[in-house]
Structures are given as C-alpha cells and as structure tokens.
Amino acid sequence: MKALGNEFYLGKILSQKLTQITPAYPPLISGVGDYASLLVKPFGMAGYEVGTVVSSFQENLIKPSEGVIPLQRLEASALAQLLASSELILLHFSGYGYAQRGLCGWLVDGLQRWKQSHTERRLITIFHEVYASGPFWRSSFWTMLPQRWIARNLAHLSESAFVTSQAACEQLKELRPSLPLEVLPVFSNVGEPKEVLPLLERDPIAIVFGGSRRRSKTYEAALRNEPLLSKSFDQLGITQVIDIGPADFAPAQLGGRPIQVLGVLSAQDISYWLSQSRLGLMDYPRHVLTKSGIAAAYFAHGMLVLNLSNVGVLPDDLQEGREFLELAQVANGSYEPQTIASAGLAWYLPHNVENTVKKIIHSLT
C-alpha cells in the first residue's frame, strides 16, 4: 500500500486504529483543532483508522458520524471510559484549550488511568504549548508551577513527543531529559498549493492574516514603523492591504495604502488570496516563529514574509534576510524579494502536512 509519497510504504499497519485527543475541532476556529483535523486524511491514506476525541464545550458542533466524539465531562473518569478501547493515542496538548488557566489536571489523571490498565498502550504527544510564564502581575506567573507539573507528567506518560518550537523543546527537555523529542514546526492550516506564482506575477497586495490578537499586534507594530513600512511597499510595488480574520479593527490605511477588510473566510478563499498576493505581514516573536500558523501559511504559499517583531532569538535553521524579511533590511534595500520568498518556501516543505504525518507515523511504529 503506497501512501504519502512514492517512497513511503506502510503495508504492515493497514487498518491500525489511532485516537486523537484535541481541545477543539472545526467548525470552531482553532489553530490546534485545524491542525488535528488536517491529519485525518493523510493518516487514513497511510492505513490508520482515526477517531478524534474533542473537549465537551463543542458538543453541539461535532458530527459523531465522521469519527469525532465529544467528551461529555472534563473529568478523568469520563476520559478514561471514552478511551477504554484505544491502544494508541496522539495527544494534541495546549493546556489553555483543555481548562481555564491551563490547569487541566483531569487530562493527566485520565490518561494515567487509561495507560495503567494495559501496559502495551502507547501515547505520543504533540506539545503545541508546554507551559506559560509571565511577570507576577499576570496569572501565568502564579500558574506556571502547576502547568509545569501537568507538562512533566504528560512527558513521563508519553513514549515520544513533538514540540512546535525550539523554545518549547528546551522547556520539555528540562522536565524529562530522556524523552525522545523532535521539533516539528507547524504546517499551513489553509492549504498548500502544489505550485506557486513568482512574486512579480502576483497582485501588488500585502496581507494581514490571523486571529484578532495577532492582527492587532501586527497593526500596532506596523503603525510604529510606518515610514519604513511605506518604503517596503514602494520597493515591492504594493498598492493595497487586505485584512483577513475575525473582528473589524483594521485602520483605514497602512503605509499610505488603503486597507480592505474581508473578515472571516474559508480556508479555500484564504488560500486564494495568499496565492495571489506578494507580501505577508506579521508580528510574531522570533523564538516561537515555527509555531505560527500565520507564518506557515505565508511560507506555504510562496509569499515574501515580513516579520515586524524583534523579540527573541531565531532557531538555527531560520534567518532574517534569508527565509523572511525584517524592517532593518528595508531601510538599506539589501534584499532580493524572490530569493527570500523561494527560500521561505524551501524551508517550509520538509515539514508540510505530508512530511509531518510521516514523522509522526515513524514515532508510532
């Protein structure tokens, strides 16, 4: 049985059952939920029968006929009972998705009960988050220790794990140094075109895309640096900015260009706009850039990416001016747009959806 590329052969796992656990699932807007849903088809192509358990707050939106089951109560006993027939679990962990302030001790307890009843059961965890921290005036300061306890226990329950950034990798290594662990940057939740247009064949449009909080930060950073941003628009021939995402709070113009607000769009429509536009704007901390679904979507569509954030240190395989653009380069004009856009796409491809599933399956077998 061929699957996921000409060289990928997994006949020995035909019809093996896999249960995903995720805090959310489409149609609810959620990066982790979208991520989990996009794994189902390629897992099926590789011979896995996938069932997905989702937190109960989505109960009325879920279709059990499609293999998606709501957890009726956020309790350890309810989870263990629902998982009673599962032998192999892929957990998508982001604590804040499972409980207020990320304090989802019930999840740990439920998985412990599930695993202790049969020693051959296996848990693989994708840590979309490990734990949060912050200054003492934020709740994340006071919840850091219990969140660390939750992450540590999940790490010890897991046979192997993935994290979406190098920063998260360092957090998890501290909690369980012996855990087989790999950094796996996120893939695009809004499609991966097989072919991309050169920048000069695209419309002279810049895109601001993502959730409300991320787009708000992008506009704040952009307005603080409008002279440089206007210069970058001049260099790239940008005549318009398109805003895609929930809530209408975009300014009337940016860098002297008018902004058109499109609101919430389908993944297919978002993919269309990204495929046709030259520049993707974002403000995302550098040390966690690889967990950004926004960056992944821009890279996957062959766009030139301009990250306005100067917070944090990039992982070794990403570099400003090589895979994406920073404002400092705009000031001196020392960049070739198409070269950078092509490098960004080349960086993305080894961890697209297909290659992500290959890596996860390798950890399962």
C-alpha positions in Angstrom: 0.0 0.0 0.0 1.5 3.3 -1.1 0.9 6.4 0.9 2.2 9.9 1.5 4.8 9.9 -1.3 6.4 7.4 -3.6 8.9 6.2 -1.1 6.6 5.8 1.8 5.3 2.2 2.3 3.3 1.2 5.4 1.5 -2.1 4.5 2.2 -3.6 7.9 -0.1 -1.0 9.7 -3.2 -1.4 7.5 -6.3 -0.5 9.4 -4.5 0.2 12.6 -6.6 2.3 14.9 -5.4 5.7 16.2 -7.3 8.0 18.6 -6.5 11.7 18.6 -7.3 14.0 21.6 -7.7 17.7 20.8 -9.2 20.6 22.7 -11.1 21.9 19.6 -12.1 20.9 16.1 -13.7 22.5 13.1 -16.0 24.3 12.5 -14.8 26.0 15.7 -11.9 28.4 14.8 -8.8 26.9 16.4 -5.3 26.5 15.2 -4.8 23.3 17.2 -8.2 22.0 16.1 -7.5 22.7 12.4 -4.1 21.0 12.8 -5.7 17.9 14.2 -8.4 17.8 11.5 -5.9 18.1 8.7 -4.0 15.0 9.9 -7.1 12.7 9.5 -7.0 12.3 5.7 -3.2 11.6 5.3 -3.3 9.2 8.3 -6.2 7.4 6.6 -4.1 7.2 3.4 -1.3 5.5 5.5 -3.7 2.9 6.8 -4.8 4.3 10.1 -8.4 4.4 11.2 -8.6 7.7 13.1 -11.0 8.7 15.8 -10.9 12.1 17.4 -12.0 13.0 21.0 -12.8 16.6 21.5 -13.5 18.7 24.6 -17.2 18.8 25.5 -17.7 22.6 25.0 -18.0 21.8 21.3 -20.6 19.0 21.7 -23.3 20.6 19.6 -20.9 21.3 16.7 -19.5 17.8 16.4 -20.6 15.1 13.9 -20.0 11.6 15.5 -20.6 10.0 12.1 -17.3 11.5 11.0 -15.4 9.8 13.8 -15.4 12.9 16.0 -16.7 12.3 19.6 -17.2 15.0 22.2 -16.0 14.3 25.8 -19.2 14.7 27.8 -17.5 15.9 31.0 -14.0 17.3 31.5 -13.2 14.7 34.1 -10.6 11.9 34.4 -13.2 9.2 34.7 -15.1 10.3 31.6 -11.9 10.4 29.6 -10.6 7.0 30.7 -14.0 5.5 30.0 -14.1 7.0 26.5 -10.6 5.8 25.7 -11.2 2.2 27.0 -11.0 0.6 23.6 -8.0 2.7 22.4 -4.5 1.3 22.3 -2.7 4.1 20.5 -3.3 7.8 21.3 -2.0 11.0 19.7 -2.5 13.9 22.2 -2.5 17.5 20.9 -1.6 19.4 24.1 -2.3 23.0 24.7 -3.3 23.4 28.3 -5.4 26.5 27.9 -7.5 24.7 25.4 -8.5 22.0 28.0 -9.0 24.1 31.1 -9.2 27.6 32.4 -5.6 29.0 33.1 -4.3 25.7 31.6 -4.9 23.8 34.8 -6.0 20.5 33.1 -5.0 18.0 35.8 -8.1 15.9 34.8 -6.4 15.2 31.5 -3.3 13.8 33.1 -5.3 11.7 35.6 -7.5 10.3 32.8 -4.5 9.3 30.6 -2.8 7.7 33.6 -5.9 5.6 34.3 -6.1 4.7 30.6 -2.4 3.7 30.3 -2.1 1.8 33.6 -4.9 -0.6 32.8 -2.9 -2.1 29.8 0.9 -1.9 29.7 1.1 -2.1 25.9 -0.8 1.1 25.4 1.2 4.0 23.8 0.8 7.7 24.0 2.5 10.2 21.6 2.1 13.8 22.5 2.4 16.9 20.3 3.1 19.8 22.7 1.7 22.8 20.9 2.4 24.5 24.2 4.4 23.2 27.2 3.7 25.8 30.0 3.3 29.6 30.2 5.2 32.1 32.3 5.0 35.8 32.8 5.5 38.7 35.2 4.0 38.5 38.7 1.0 40.7 37.9 -0.2 38.1 35.3 -2.0 34.9 36.2 0.6 32.9 34.2 3.2 33.7 36.8 1.1 32.0 39.5 0.0 29.1 37.4 3.5 28.3 36.0 4.3 25.6 38.6 1.1 23.6 38.3 1.3 23.9 34.5 4.9 22.6 34.7 3.6 19.7 36.8 1.0 18.8 34.1 3.5 19.0 31.3 6.0 16.9 33.2 3.5 14.2 33.9 2.4 14.1 30.3 6.0 13.9 29.2 6.5 10.9 31.5 3.4 9.2 30.2 4.5 9.7 26.6 6.7 7.2 24.6 7.8 10.1 22.4 6.9 13.7 21.8 7.0 16.6 19.3 7.2 20.3 20.0 6.5 23.1 17.6 9.4 25.4 18.6 13.0 25.2 19.9 11.9 27.2 22.9 9.3 24.6 23.8 11.9 21.9 23.2 14.2 23.4 25.9 11.2 23.6 28.3 10.4 20.0 27.8 14.0 18.7 27.9 14.2 20.2 31.4 11.1 18.3 32.5 12.1 14.9 31.1 15.6 14.8 29.6 15.3 11.2 28.4 12.1 11.7 26.4 12.6 11.1 22.6 11.7 14.5 21.3 11.7 16.4 18.0 11.0 19.9 16.9 8.2 19.9 14.3 7.2 23.3 13.0 3.5 23.7 12.3 2.1 23.4 8.8 -0.3 25.6 7.0 -4.0 25.2 8.1 -5.3 27.0 5.0 -3.8 24.8 2.2 -0.6 24.0 0.5 -0.6 24.9 -3.3 1.3 22.5 -5.4 2.7 25.4 -7.5 3.2 29.0 -6.5 3.4 32.1 -8.7 6.6 34.2 -8.8 6.1 37.5 -6.9 6.0 39.7 -9.9 3.1 37.7 -11.4 1.0 38.3 -8.3 -1.2 41.2 -7.4 0.5 44.1 -5.7 -1.2 43.2 -2.4 0.1 42.9 1.2 -1.9 40.6 3.5 -2.5 40.9 7.3 -4.0 37.5 8.3 -4.7 35.6 11.5 -6.7 35.8 14.8 -7.7 39.1 16.4 -4.9 39.3 18.9 -2.1 38.6 16.3 -3.5 41.0 13.7 -3.9 43.7 16.4 -0.2 43.3 17.3 0.8 43.4 13.6 -1.1 46.7 13.1 0.5 48.2 16.3 4.0 47.3 15.2 3.3 48.5 11.6 2.0 51.9 12.7 5.0 52.4 14.9 7.2 51.8 11.8 5.1 53.3 9.1 7.9 55.2 7.3 9.9 52.0 6.8 6.8 50.0 6.0 5.8 52.6 3.4 9.3 52.3 1.9 9.0 48.5 1.7 5.6 48.9 0.0 7.2 51.2 -2.5 10.0 48.7 -3.2 7.6 45.9 -3.7 5.0 47.9 -5.7 2.3 47.2 -3.0 -0.8 49.3 -3.7 -3.3 47.7 -1.3 -3.5 45.9 2.1 -6.0 43.0 2.6 -7.2 42.2 6.2 -8.3 38.6 6.7 -9.7 37.3 10.1 -12.3 37.8 12.8 -13.3 41.3 14.1 -13.0 44.5 12.2 -10.5 46.8 13.9 -8.1 47.5 11.0 -7.1 51.1 10.4 -8.3 52.8 7.2 -4.9 52.6 5.7 -1.4 51.4 6.3 1.9 52.7 4.9 -0.2 55.1 2.7 -2.2 52.2 1.2 -5.9 51.6 1.7 -7.0 48.5 3.7 -9.8 46.3 2.5 -11.3 44.2 5.3 -12.5 40.7 4.2 -13.3 39.2 7.6 -13.5 35.5 8.2 -13.1 33.4 5.1 -13.0 29.7 4.3 -9.6 28.1 4.1 -10.0 27.8 0.3 -10.7 31.5 0.0 -7.8 32.4 2.3 -5.5 30.2 0.2 -6.6 32.0 -3.0 -5.7 35.4 -1.5 -2.4 34.2 -0.2 -1.6 32.6 -3.6 -2.3 35.9 -5.5 -0.6 38.3 -3.1 3.1 39.3 -2.8 3.7 40.2 0.8 2.6 38.7 4.1 2.8 40.9 7.2 3.0 39.6 10.8 4.4 40.4 14.2 5.4 37.1 15.9 8.2 36.5 18.5 11.2 35.0 16.8 11.9 32.3 19.3 8.5 30.7 18.6 8.1 31.7 15.0 8.0 28.0 14.0 4.7 27.5 15.9 3.0 30.3 14.0 0.2 29.1 11.7 0.3 32.6 10.1 4.0 32.2 9.1 3.4 28.7 7.9 0.5 29.8 5.7 2.6 32.6 4.2 5.6 30.3 3.6 3.5 27.5 2.1 2.0 29.9 -0.5 5.4 31.3 -1.6 4.9 34.8 -0.3 7.5 37.2 0.8 7.2 37.3 4.6 7.9 40.5 6.6 8.0 39.9 10.4 7.8 43.1 12.4 8.8 41.6 15.7 12.4 41.8 17.1 11.6 39.8 20.3 13.5 36.5 20.9 16.2 34.6 19.1 15.5 32.5 16.0 16.3 28.8 15.7 19.4 27.8 13.8 17.6 26.9 10.6 15.8 30.3 10.2 17.5 33.6 9.4 16.3 37.1 8.8 17.1 38.1 5.3 17.3 34.5 4.1 13.8 33.0 4.6 12.0 36.1 5.6 12.4 39.9 5.7 12.9 42.3 8.6 12.4 46.0 8.6 16.1 46.7 9.1 16.7 45.3 5.6 14.0 47.5 4.1 16.0 50.6 5.3 19.0 49.7 3.2 17.3 47.8 0.4 19.7 44.9 0.7 17.4 42.1 -0.3 16.1 40.3 -3.3 12.4 39.6 -2.8 12.0 36.5 -4.9 15.2 34.8 -3.5 13.9 35.3 0.1 10.3 34.1 -0.8 11.7 31.0 -2.5 14.0 30.2 0.5 11.0 30.5 2.8 9.0 28.0 0.8 12.0 25.7 0.6 12.4 25.9 4.5 8.7 25.0 4.8 8.4 22.0 2.6 10.2 19.4 4.8 7.5 19.9 7.5 4.4 20.3 5.3 1.3 18.2 6.1 2.6 15.1 4.3 6.0 15.2 5.9 4.6 15.9 9.3 2.4 12.8 9.1 5.5 10.7 8.0 7.4 11.9 11.1 4.5 11.2 13.5 4.0 7.7 12.0 7.7 6.9 12.3 7.3 7.7 16.1 4.3 5.4 16.3 5.9 2.3 14.7 
